[in-house]
Amino acid sequence: MIDIPLSALEVAMVQTGTRAVDTLRDTAAFAQELERLGYHRIWYAEHHHSPAIGAFPPVVLTAHAAASTSGIRLGSGGVLAPNHAPLTLAEQWGTLAALHEDRIDLGIGRGPGTFDEAIARALRRGAGPTTDAEYRDDVAAVLAYLVDEVALGPLPEPWLLASSSEGAALAAELGLPVALAHHIRPENTRAALERYRAAFTPSRWCERPRVLLCVETVCAETEEEAQWRGGPMNVVKAGLLKGVSDMPFPTPAQAAAHPFTEQEQQALAGFRAQQAVGTPETVVRRLARLAAETGADELMLTTPVYDLRDRVHSYELVKKYCGT
């Protein structure tokens, strides 16, 4: 039994042999299915220039999903502040919040959303990587514009995304709820949580520390099926370990035939041990353990599997066996 809300992160994988329009169609169907299953929220991530992940702006995906659903919360997880003017972010997400009252989240992150330096510079109109001070000022400006320029009605719920103690410290300073990227850097989770809770300052946005933990989750009836469905993401991760980011999202059969080195196998096994992949019993046990160890207020599941039906089925099994 898991007695905290369950949510989903959708990264809009573009599958081998499909088109971007197919992925967009699937995102709307996915939102409708998760609303039916009773999930609390869906967030969309910002990515650029990747053959495996669609370059679909989170604000557009959120608007599309909001028009296709009626009650589930939707938003960015995250929109990347250095790539956008703060006023533009405030106007876009403030407009969505006015159109879909009490349903819109504004999760803000820092990374470029790409491994291509030329694309990162193009997004930032020639500027280099943002500094800590510039990022803090950007986030603070978005919050200020939401209140001073856009507050004509309901506001989006702001969150700060973090994968390190530094990001968690900024969330604490600004009094924002924090979404921890345990699915990316699980080794940083404990230290980030400790720093966030120790330094938290209440604000108009959040009265107490509030933590969302994002976990890679692939659930199937058998261990073998879960590993099969999770195989494509293992290929993508192995590529990233070698600095290769220009690969498409493979089919499970292609992933099963992929030759992993011993070093890659060890790294992937260490990562999977901190996530939730396996049978319903295994997945629920690991999610419950993570919730208890971290004191998370909410778990967000990201399920990067090839087929929409398999992805939805994973979420169905988690809901069924969690008892939520």
Residue pairs with C-beta under 8 A, 6 or more apart in sequence:
1 288
1 322
1 323
1 324
2 284
2 287
2 288
2 291
2 299
2 322
2 323
2 324
3 324
4 291
4 296
4 297
4 298
4 299
5 40
5 41
5 297
5 298
5 299
5 324
6 39
6 40
6 298
6 299
6 300
6 301
6 318
6 319
6 322
6 324
7 39
7 40
7 41
7 42
7 43
7 73
7 212
7 298
7 299
7 300
7 301
8 34
8 39
8 41
8 42
8 43
8 300
8 301
8 302
8 303
8 315
9 42
9 43
9 44
9 45
9 77
9 183
9 214
9 300
9 301
9 302
10 27
10 30
10 31
10 42
10 43
10 44
10 45
10 61
10 302
11 44
11 45
11 47
11 53
11 302
11 304
12 23
12 24
12 27
12 44
12 45
12 47
12 53
12 54
12 56
12 61
13 23
13 52
13 53
13 54
13 249
13 304
13 306
14 20
14 23
14 51
14 52
14 53
14 54
14 248
14 249
15 22
15 23
15 248
15 249
15 251
15 306
15 307
16 248
16 249
16 250
16 251
16 254
17 251
20 54
20 56
23 54
23 56
24 54
24 56
24 61
24 64
26 308
27 44
27 56
27 61
27 64
27 65
28 64
28 65
28 68
29 308
30 42
30 308
30 311
30 312
31 42
31 65
31 68
31 69
31 72
31 74
32 68
32 69
33 312
33 315
34 42
34 72
34 312
34 315
35 69
35 70
35 71
35 72
37 315
37 316
37 319
38 319
38 324
39 72
39 315
39 319
40 72
40 73
40 298
41 72
41 73
41 74
41 75
41 105
41 300
42 65
42 72
42 73
42 74
42 75
43 58
43 74
43 75
43 76
43 77
43 78
43 105
43 107
43 179
43 300
44 56
44 58
44 61
44 62
44 65
44 74
44 75
44 76
44 77
45 53
45 58
45 76
45 77
45 78
45 113
46 57
46 58
46 76
46 78
46 79
46 80
46 83
46 109
46 113
47 53
47 54
47 55
47 113
47 114
48 55
48 112
48 113
48 114
48 116
48 119
48 120
48 123
49 55
49 114
49 116
49 119
50 114
50 115
50 245
50 246
51 246
51 247
51 248
51 249
52 236
52 247
52 248
52 249
53 249
57 79
58 75
58 76
58 77
58 78
58 79
59 76
59 79
59 92
59 93
59 96
62 74
62 75
62 76
62 96
62 104
63 96
63 99
65 74
66 74
66 96
66 99
66 100
66 103
66 104
71 103
72 103
73 103
73 104
73 105
73 157
74 100
74 103
74 104
74 105
75 93
75 104
75 105
75 106
75 107
75 156
75 157
75 159
76 93
76 105
76 106
76 107
76 108
77 105
77 107
77 109
77 159
77 161
77 179
77 214
77 300
78 107
78 108
78 109
78 159
78 161
78 179
79 89
79 93
79 106
79 107
79 108
79 109
80 108
80 109
80 110
80 111
80 112
80 113
81 89
81 108
81 109
81 110
81 130
81 135
81 138
81 139
81 142
82 110
82 112
82 123
82 124
82 129
82 130
82 134
82 135
82 138
83 112
83 113
83 123
83 124
86 138
86 141
86 142
86 144
86 145
87 141
87 145
87 149
89 106
89 108
89 142
89 145
90 142
90 145
90 146
90 149
90 150
91 145
91 149
91 150
93 104
93 106
93 146
93 156
94 146
94 150
94 151
94 152
94 155
94 156
95 150
96 104
96 156
97 103
97 104
97 153
97 154
97 155
97 156
98 152
98 153
98 154
101 153
101 154
102 154
104 154
104 156
104 157
105 156
105 157
105 158
105 159
106 142
106 146
106 156
106 157
106 158
106 159
107 158
107 159
107 160
107 161
107 179
108 139
108 142
108 158
108 159
108 160
108 161
109 160
109 161
110 130
110 135
110 161
110 167
112 119
112 120
112 123
112 124
112 129
113 120
113 123
114 120
114 123
115 243
115 245
116 245
120 129
121 127
121 128
124 130
130 138
132 166
135 170
136 170
136 173
139 160
139 170
139 174
140 174
142 158
143 158
143 174
143 205
146 155
146 156
146 158
147 155
147 204
157 177
157 205
158 176
158 177
158 205
159 176
159 177
159 178
159 179
159 212
160 167
160 170
160 171
160 174
160 176
160 177
160 178
160 179
161 167
161 178
161 179
161 181
162 168
162 170
162 171
162 178
162 179
162 180
162 181
162 192
162 196
163 180
163 181
163 184
163 185
163 188
163 192
164 185
164 188
164 192
165 188
165 191
165 192
165 195
167 178
167 192
168 178
168 180
168 192
168 193
168 195
168 196
169 195
169 196
169 199
171 177
171 178
171 196
172 178
172 195
172 196
172 197
172 198
172 199
172 200
172 201
172 209
173 199
173 201
174 201
174 203
174 205
175 200
175 201
175 202
175 203
175 204
175 205
175 206
176 203
176 205
176 206
177 205
177 206
177 209
177 210
177 211
177 212
177 297
178 192
178 196
178 209
178 210
178 211
178 212
179 212
179 213
179 214
179 300
180 189
180 192
180 193
180 211
180 212
180 213
180 214
180 294
181 214
182 189
182 213
182 214
182 215
182 274
182 275
182 290
183 214
183 215
183 216
183 275
183 302
186 271
186 274
186 275
187 274
189 213
189 294
190 294
193 211
193 294
193 295
196 209
196 211
197 209
200 208
200 209
202 208
210 297
211 294
211 295
211 296
211 297
211 298
212 296
212 297
212 298
212 299
212 300
213 290
213 291
213 294
213 296
213 298
213 299
213 300
214 299
214 300
214 301
214 302
215 275
215 276
215 287
215 290
215 299
215 300
215 301
215 302
216 233
216 275
216 276
216 277
216 301
216 302
216 303
216 304
217 275
217 276
217 277
217 283
217 287
217 301
217 302
217 303
217 314
217 318
218 226
218 229
218 230
218 276
218 277
218 278
218 283
218 303
218 304
218 305
218 314
219 226
219 276
219 277
219 278
219 279
219 280
219 283
219 303
219 314
219 315
219 317
219 318
220 226
220 228
220 229
220 278
220 279
220 310
220 313
220 314
220 317
221 279
221 280
221 317
222 279
223 278
223 279
223 282
226 277
226 278
226 279
226 283
227 277
228 252
228 256
229 252
229 305
229 306
229 307
229 310
229 314
230 272
230 277
230 304
230 305
231 250
231 252
231 255
231 256
231 258
232 249
232 250
232 251
232 252
232 254
232 255
232 304
232 305
232 306
233 304
233 305
234 255
234 258
234 260
234 268
235 247
235 250
235 254
235 255
235 258
236 247
236 249
236 250
236 304
237 267
237 268
237 271
238 258
238 260
238 261
238 264
238 267
238 268
239 245
239 247
241 264
241 267
249 304
249 306
250 258
250 306
251 306
252 306
260 268
275 286
276 282
276 283
276 286
276 287
276 290
276 301
277 283
278 286
280 317
280 318
280 320
280 321
281 321
283 317
283 318
283 321
284 318
284 321
284 322
287 299
287 301
287 318
287 322
290 296
290 299
291 299
301 315
301 318
303 311
303 314
303 315
305 311
305 314
